[in-house]
Amino acid sequence: MNEHEKRKFPQQIMRGGNLLKLSNSFSYTLNWAALAPAANPTNLKFIVQNDSDFMWIGTSYAIDVAGAQPTLNTMDLPLVACTFLLVSEPFMDSEAPLTGLAGSMAREPLALPVPFWIPGGASFTVQAHNYSAATTYDLWLTFHGLKYKKSEG
């Protein structure tokens, strides 16, 4: 049983005067194709769908170097740091290594200690910074969570 299966999530939540019902699991994925070495940080963002709120429960990543699929023996520990920003409020005080935010690529997603609620329509920005001197990475960062829709009726 993995970390997410051990956790119980409410089937419905009252938020802002609205009854929200658990719809399904959902994920948002950001992809930096060819994240250049020693370059300025690059921002990507996702916008939570308007029809539902998103309860973010974990994060994972995948990475390759020059299009080569990593194996457990060749897996690179990326020299990439990220900063998360929700709408205009920083989510963290400084950059953090990718492995500290999303665990290990060879394992299950890193579970947040406490789920984080992101309202429908909100913008979530991630800034990635490649600190490698010579390696270009293709990076996928996935935010795993649950979709809660407004109750009909």
Buried (B, 14 or more C-beta within 10 A) or exposed (E): EEBBEEEEBEEEBEEEEEBBBBBEEBBBBBEBEEBEEEEEBBEBEBEBBEEBBBBBBBBBBBBBBEEEEBEEEEEBEBBBBBBBBBEEEEEEEEBBBBBEBBBEBEEBBBBBEEBBBBBBEBEBBBBBBBBBEEBBBBBBBBBBBBBBBBEEE
